[in-house]
Amino acid sequence: QKEQVTPRRLAGEQYIMHLDTEGTYQCSLTGLIFEVTKAVKITYSLLSWSKYANLVEKPWIVGGPLFDVRCDSASALTSIQFPHSLCLGG
């Protein structure tokens, strides 16, 4: 079961969450889900694909948001579930 958390917005598309205890938390703004084993501070931001799109080689294509996620205790962050999209246009 996930606890909905609204992060604090720092600047632009940059966010910070202070998670107080072990558990599974979902960001109410981005849909990211973080599973942690203890209290942590997580900062994350949406990046522009324009800087990284040339790294995507065919047959792959850019298909979703790009996130930069940082945690003050990397060992405490056991998983991140990213939102996904589905193209129904063929």
C-alpha positions in Angstrom: 0.0 0.0 0.0 1.3 3.4 -1.0 1.1 6.6 0.9 0.4 9.7 -1.2 2.9 12.5 -0.6 2.9 16.0 -2.0 6.5 17.2 -2.4 7.8 20.7 -1.9 8.7 22.4 -5.1 12.1 24.0 -5.1 12.5 25.6 -8.5 11.0 24.9 -11.9 10.4 21.2 -12.1 12.6 20.3 -9.1 11.0 18.7 -6.0 12.0 17.5 -2.5 10.4 14.9 -0.2 11.3 14.2 3.4 10.1 10.6 4.1 9.9 10.0 7.8 9.9 6.2 8.0 10.1 2.9 6.1 7.4 2.5 3.5 6.2 3.0 0.0 5.3 6.5 -1.1 3.8 8.0 -4.2 4.4 11.5 -5.4 1.0 13.2 -6.0 2.5 15.4 -8.7 4.7 13.1 -10.8 3.4 9.6 -10.0 6.8 8.4 -9.0 6.7 5.7 -6.3 9.6 5.4 -3.8 10.2 2.4 -1.6 12.5 3.2 1.4 13.8 1.3 4.4 14.3 4.3 6.7 13.8 8.0 6.8 15.3 9.8 3.8 15.4 13.0 1.9 14.8 12.6 -1.9 15.3 15.3 -4.4 14.2 14.9 -8.0 13.6 16.9 -11.1 12.2 16.6 -14.6 14.9 17.0 -17.3 14.6 18.0 -20.9 15.1 15.2 -23.5 16.7 17.8 -25.8 20.0 17.4 -24.0 19.9 13.6 -24.1 17.9 12.6 -27.2 21.0 12.0 -29.3 21.9 9.2 -26.9 18.8 7.2 -27.9 19.7 4.9 -30.8 17.2 3.4 -33.2 15.0 1.4 -33.0 14.5 3.1 -29.6 12.6 6.5 -29.4 12.1 9.0 -26.7 8.8 8.0 -25.0 8.3 9.5 -21.6 9.5 11.8 -18.9 13.2 11.9 -17.9 13.9 12.2 -14.2 17.0 12.9 -12.1 16.6 11.3 -8.7 19.0 11.8 -5.7 18.7 10.4 -2.2 20.7 11.3 0.9 21.0 7.6 1.8 21.2 5.5 -1.4 21.1 2.2 0.5 17.7 3.2 2.0 16.1 3.7 -1.4 15.2 0.1 -2.5 13.1 0.9 -5.6 11.7 3.6 -7.8 8.6 2.9 -9.9 8.4 5.4 -12.8 5.1 6.4 -14.4 4.7 5.0 -17.9 2.8 5.8 -21.0 1.1 3.7 -23.6 0.7 4.7 -27.2 -2.7 3.7 -28.6 -2.1 5.3 -31.9 -0.8 2.2 -33.7 
